[in-house]
Every structure is written in structure tokens, then in C-alpha cells.
């Protein structure tokens, strides 16, 4: 098949000029207007042949649309399912000016050829009817995979892929096709099917507002793919790669059964070191399951053995240790090599034109043939860097999840790492975290502020993941869950203090891209954990951290939203409260005090009415969250005022009276949604502001 033009059937003659092509297409449309299926089929064949032989037509979308309108939809759908008896079109003669007798083709092959040819030239539909008509051909294209082979099969798959990528509702049409099981069953025989399914899952994952019942069909196909190939080592990874994109959606909620099947499959696949080309797929799916909350990191990494399984032997290696070893070997190898990879990387080439005619779903042209004497080209350094960073990113994300899971099970029965192996494992994790600290420091020093802060990072996602690993490790060790102090982790925590300037300078830079949001979230978490260290508080104030975090807090409070992924108000408040409470800050700066006035103006949430379902329950939850945020803000304001100069306290007397009065009223009413922690903090506010208010009298 030519890579520059669709070639649905072998040509029956040489190229033809546009005038001859026009005559043939007119004859074809007359045949299509008859009520005789044999004549209509001949018309279809003539269209495919003529479009193939006339170069001008292969760029003529208007003519392609006219021909598409001329083809009866019911007839075309019927041809996909017609008996496989071969047809021998004869209209038009065999000369150069005619369509030629051509090869003997089954009706399904002719139908595929026409849909592929016209679909490629038309591109996205100009009218809704055109798109609906093409989408109605999806079941026929799927069915043709069992009736056609070779070039026609490839064309059917290219058509399906183009429909998925370019047409509104194309992904749904493929996944909801009555015979979608054919795609699943034929998956192992054709790599292109995996790309069709992967594209469909990715597209539905990017949609918003899909109802639960609309997800059920998608989930059914995911289950079919996973169950069909979970025991097939050769095809298992390709099957998992195809379904992984659907887990990008935070709306997709797999059933517990599907989650368990995926978890078991991943455990089996990762229990032995998988081939390098499969590792990224397996780890990405594992991370998505954890990150989207479908399974906790502890349940995935420290699985409880089935009740029916024999107790582990002394020589068996738990999955948690296998996974940790796999991650740590790679991370400790890749991070030191990143600088060299960056040095040799060149900018990736711009995306090539898919083909000279820009036909939307044909593959890019192959590279020119290489002479036998030519040396094999070296792998592109830019591509190698991108692939390495993609793998390192997901490995760092899973390492952070591993640290959190390890801390959660450290004192329980689920910890399956042998006691004698645990210190060594913690030391290896600590070493990897140390490499992350060094990597962040070196990258920041290399880039500097002159190139735009975080925008200067070559691998923003990787740096954000490094920041998250450091943040989680510092937090768990500061809390004493993994280290009671005095161990090697203390050195890494002290080194992490040197990243306060990086966290402050890059906070919120980069806009609302997924990478920058995750980076900001990691910076927030790291600052929150480091505020327990006096040296970190000094660095936080020195590098304008207070101004940045307080500004982000004001924006979050003014928005009234508790759904901010990258600026959770409770974390921001906690960072500021820890900083102002530190002995390193002897007095509240005058420039910080406007935050107290902002906090004093925050209104309490309105009490909800009677609950009428999930939406009202969600409203109650948001109100509860808002109460907690409001009370935490009052604690912050109280601490700031108590450490302010006498004159500043007197100037803030009205604000303090207002906060104290509202806190007392909330204590009396004990509104729904208030927890015990809120009550204790309210008492702290009332008592803390009592003296301040009396001073101003």
C-alpha cells in the first residue's frame, strides 16, 4: 500500500486525468442510484478505483463528500455483512479511461475500500449528517476484520483509528459497537487494534460530564480486554497499554472487581523484572490506580495474602520488596545520568507531515532506504531523554507512594518486609531521596531565575516528582513514622532545607498545566513539612515565601472553592501558621498584617437545607471543609496578632473583636459539620484574642 495515498485495491490501469475520472464517477453515481445491489456494488468499486488512479481527486474533499452523499447508507452497511462471494465488476471496460474489470473482491472488501478512501479525503465532517453516516459504518468496519485480510484489513483499521481521532462521538461509536468483542478477540493478531482501542479510551477519558451509565459500556470493554489477556505474558502488556489511558479520567470509577483484576495482573507482571519496553506501561497503570484513589498505596504495595494461600516461606520475596528494589535500582541509576543525557539531547524534530496530501489517518511515510554500506543511525538523544524522563517520572511517583504506604503499615501486621532487611531498604530509599535533593539543587542552580524560573526546567514533570519524593520522605521522618531521629535520614532532611528557595521561587509558576500543578502541590507539601525546622523558616521568610503563600491563600479564600487541587487552603494556612509560630520569627511584620483583615471578612457558610441525595451530601461536606478552613484561618490570625507590635494590635482591635465574637457564637451553636478539632481551635481563638481585645479598651 502506498503511504502517500489510499490504495484500496490494486490498480487496474495507469493514472487517469480529471476529465476521464469525472465521467467514471458520473457513471458510478448512476449505478448507485439503481435498486440493483450488483450494480451498486460495481459503482462502489468504480469510485474506489477512480479515486485511487486520479491524483487530483485525492485532494478534492468536495467531490469526496458528493460521492459520500450519493452512496445509500443502508446499502453500504449491508455490504459489510454480505456473503463473501466474490464480485467481478465489469462496468467501464478495461482501457486506461475506464475503471477496469479489476480483481475479484468480496462486498465487505469493496465497502472497506470506499469508506477508507472517501473518509481519508473528506476529513472531519462538514455536516453532522456526514459524521453520523460514517459513525454508523463502525460495526461494519469492525465486522470486516474477520472477513478481510492484508490491505483491506489495514484500511479498515486505519478508518477506525481516523474515526476515533477526528469525529465527534467516534470513540464512543467504537467502544459501544455491538460487536466490539471482535476487536478484543482480534487484538492479539493485530497491533493496530491496540492503537484503535488506546485512542478510543484516551478520547473518552478527556471528555467531561459523562454519566455513570455511560461509563458502564467503557468499563465493560476494559474488563473484556483485561480478562482476555491477563494470563498471556506476550500480549498482556499490550492489552494493559491499550486500557491505561481511560484511567486518566477522574470520572471513571472501575468496579472493585475490575480494580482487583488489574491489581492481580500487575502483581504477576511485576513479580519478575519485566522487559524494559513494558516497564513504563506497567508502572504507569499501577500509579494511575493509586493516584486516582481506586486502590490505596498500602493495599497495592502491601497486599494481604489470600485466605486460601499457604503462608509465605522464608525464601519467598514479598511483592513490596520486589517493587521497591525495581524502583530503587532504576532511580539510583537514572538520576545521575540525567545531566549527561540532557547534554547530548537535541531538540526533537517538528512533527512530520503524515503524507503529502495530509490525509488524516494514514501512517507517516517511511524513511528513505538506507544503503547497505551506511552505518546504523544512532538513537535520537532527544527521544532517549524523553523516554528516560517518562519512566523516571512514574518511578518517582511510585516511590513516593511506597514511602507513604510503608509509613502507614510500619507498626502493623501488614508490613511484609523482613525485619533484618528493613534498615537496608530504608537506607536505599534515603540514598534515592538524597539524589533527588541533589538533582533539584543542581538543576535549579544551572537554570537560575533569569530563564523564567520553573519554565527553565527541561523536565518539569520529573522535577516535580523529585520534589514530591523529598516532601513525603521529610514528612514521614519528621513525624517519626520511619525514623525516630539520629539516623541517616536526618542528613537528607537537613539537605532538603536547602530547597526552600527552590520551592518558594517556583511556587505557582507555570500556569495551570498538569505538570506545574503537580510541581506546586509538591512544593506546598515540602514547605509544610520543612516549617518544623527553624533554618527552613528563616529561608522561607528570606525568599519571600510568606508573600507568595499568603497571596495564594487570599486567592483561594476569595474563590470560595474547596476543590483547588494545586492550592489546598488547609496546607497553605498550616505553612503560614507554623512559620509565624516559630521562634525564628520574633515578631509579625507589618507587611503581613493585611492578611488578618482579609481573614476577618470571611463569611461562614450558610447552613444546608434537608438532604435530598448525593448533591446535598456533597454540599454538607463542602460546608464542613469550609468550617475547618475558616477556623484554621482564625487560628492563624490570632497567632499573627499576638506576635504583632502593640500599635499594630490596637489598629486591629475591630477585626479581633469580630473574629472573637463569631468564634464564641460558633462554639455556642456547635453547628453541623464541626468536628472536635474545630471546637478545640475555636477555644484557642477565643482565649488568644481575649487579651488583645481588652488591651484596646
WOKA-V215150 format. One record per helix or strand. SS is the DSSP state (H for helix, E for strand). FROM is the first residue (numbers start at 1). LEN is the number of residues. If there is no record, write none. Layout:
BEGIN
ss:SS from:FROM len:LEN
ss:SS from:FROM len:LEN
END
This chain:
BEGIN
ss:H from:18 len:15
ss:H from:37 len:17
ss:H from:55 len:5
ss:H from:61 len:10
ss:H from:73 len:8
ss:E from:86 len:2
ss:E from:105 len:2
ss:H from:107 len:16
ss:H from:128 len:8
ss:H from:138 len:7
ss:H from:150 len:17
ss:H from:170 len:6
ss:H from:180 len:10
ss:H from:191 len:16
ss:H from:212 len:18
ss:H from:233 len:16
ss:H from:256 len:15
ss:H from:276 len:16
ss:H from:297 len:5
ss:H from:319 len:26
ss:H from:381 len:29
ss:H from:419 len:29
ss:H from:449 len:3
ss:H from:453 len:4
ss:H from:460 len:19
ss:H from:489 len:9
ss:H from:500 len:7
ss:H from:514 len:17
ss:H from:534 len:9
ss:H from:545 len:15
ss:H from:569 len:13
ss:H from:590 len:3
ss:H from:594 len:7
ss:H from:614 len:29
ss:H from:646 len:6
ss:H from:653 len:17
ss:H from:676 len:20
END
